[in-house]
């Protein structure tokens, strides 16, 4: 703390917040449930570390600039109010989005509305990276900002050795980044456990620290009705995510019809009598997606399984993603992708299974002064129907199916479709479309497949009712007999 300071500021933390502040882990996700004290933890940590380490550069990020100002700078719990005693003594100066400390340390308030905005920070040396609401960010945005985290020529005090440079993030479940955050910090790891990540994953010491409302007694004291408002959000899944921090709930999912139990089936090779076709969504910097589908004709499989006639089953995929990096493509050129598709179809051809047709992303057929991507791939593709609203409707209708039977099934070996399709988020502006910032490539390719074979739920036939004017004479006599009044017996 500054030796000249006459006024104290309140940087007190509750035990769970203190665990994050003192943790030796250098890449931390804190939170889960709403009300766990994520924002206060970040502000208090930023101030404490800047006061203790001269020359420290702390960057606090939110996706939207207005949210950053409202949640962190202004308000009774904001940085301006927290630092007011030091500002009065001229130990701290707040200039727009920058907070300058007497010892040369700084807090920068930053935002990245669009993915390209991260490049504004390409030359930055970030000693401490704080990201509020991590699931609002795309995975590639986070990875780029993480690459800017470094500390050269700055030695922290002994109690902080090994803890810097440092990343502290906070988030609730849901939003566009739900899947990659869950996969990176939560899946397959016990809460509070620390693990040294390999270089391909940033090489930091990673930890997930769950926090719930009860871990933040200040909220319960200052706003005792907050939990009731959480429970009053309506949808049980939303309440579970916000109150319990349940990361297995997919908030804002575009396909609420999805159910792993209903839609995922054991792998199989389709019979020769079934129609087989392929669908393709191009990608280079982002993943491409190839899916092979078959249409059930009512015949049983060798193991006895029978699927409803007309059901579309995705039985194989090839997803062009860099290993361990969701939504990052392999950057393969068109000829290599085409060769890979043909190579993967040889075993089907050897088994006597013919590919009836192939549909591809219409953008593959654009000729920009030379052969199109489809020509270069030489896979005999046809342009897919790219009607987005109708396509999503077809996909959703097939997921729902009829009489309890889905008309779109995915075999368990199609891991990336199973991973990404249920995680696709709806667009907040175009409410009938998906958020294209997310990992929607397998979903797009599945949409092309569905539009290549539109499915309509069976409409029940109703026997027409004849009016009196349309009855024949004999029919009239018959109907008259039915309504003739009977004599009552006395």
KAMO-V702118 format. One record per backbone hydrogen bond with DSSP energy under -1.0 kcal/mol. NH is the residue of the N-H (numbers start at 1). CO is the residue of the C=O. If there is no record, write none. Layout:
<<NH,CO> <NH,CO>>
This chain:
<<5,2> <18,14> <19,15> <20,16> <21,17> <22,18> <26,205> <27,205> <28,167> <29,207> <30,169> <31,209> <32,171> <33,211> <34,242> <41,37> <42,38> <43,39> <44,40> <45,41> <46,42> <47,43> <48,44> <49,45> <50,46> <51,47> <52,48> <53,49> <56,53> <58,106> <59,128> <60,108> <61,130> <62,110> <68,64> <69,65> <70,66> <71,67> <72,68> <73,69> <74,69> <78,75> <79,72> <80,73> <82,78> <83,79> <87,83> <88,84> <90,87> <91,86> <93,100> <95,98> <98,95> <99,107> <100,93> <101,105> <102,91> <104,101> <106,56> <107,99> <108,58> <109,97> <110,60> <117,114> <118,115> <119,116> <120,117> <121,118> <122,119> <124,121> <126,148> <127,57> <128,57> <129,166> <130,59> <131,168> <132,61> <133,170> <134,170> <136,133> <137,134> <142,138> <143,139> <144,140> <145,141> <146,142> <147,143> <148,145> <149,146> <150,126> <160,157> <161,158> <163,160> <166,127> <167,26> <168,129> <169,28> <170,131> <171,30> <177,135> <178,175> <181,177> <182,178> <183,179> <184,180> <185,181> <186,182> <187,182> <189,186> <192,208> <193,190> <195,206> <197,204> <201,198> <202,199> <203,198> <206,195> <207,27> <209,29> <211,31> <215,212> <216,213> <219,216> <220,216> <221,217> <222,218> <223,219> <226,223> <229,225> <230,226> <231,227> <232,228> <233,230> <239,235> <240,236> <241,237> <242,238> <243,239> <244,240> <245,241> <246,240> <249,246> <253,250> <254,424> <258,255> <263,259> <264,260> <265,410> <274,271> <277,293> <278,357> <279,291> <280,359> <281,289> <289,281> <290,318> <291,279> <292,316> <293,277> <294,313> <295,275> <296,311> <301,305> <304,301> <310,296> <311,308> <312,407> <313,294> <314,409> <315,292> <316,292> <318,290> <320,288> <321,319> <322,328> <325,322> <328,325> <329,285> <331,284> <337,333> <338,334> <339,335> <340,336> <341,337> <342,338> <343,339> <344,340> <349,345> <350,346> <351,347> <352,349> <353,348> <356,276> <359,278> <360,382> <361,280> <364,361> <365,362> <366,363> <374,364> <376,372> <377,373> <378,374> <382,358> <384,360> <391,387> <392,388> <393,389> <394,390> <395,391> <396,392> <397,393> <398,394> <399,395> <400,396> <401,397> <402,405> <405,402> <407,398> <409,312> <410,263> <411,314> <412,265> <414,411> <415,413> <418,414> <419,415> <420,416> <421,417> <424,421> <426,252> <427,433> <431,429> <433,430> <435,425> <438,435> <440,438> <444,440> <445,441> <446,442> <447,443> <448,444> <449,445> <450,446> <451,447> <452,448> <470,467> <471,468> <476,472> <477,473> <478,474> <479,475> <480,476> <481,477> <482,478> <483,479>>
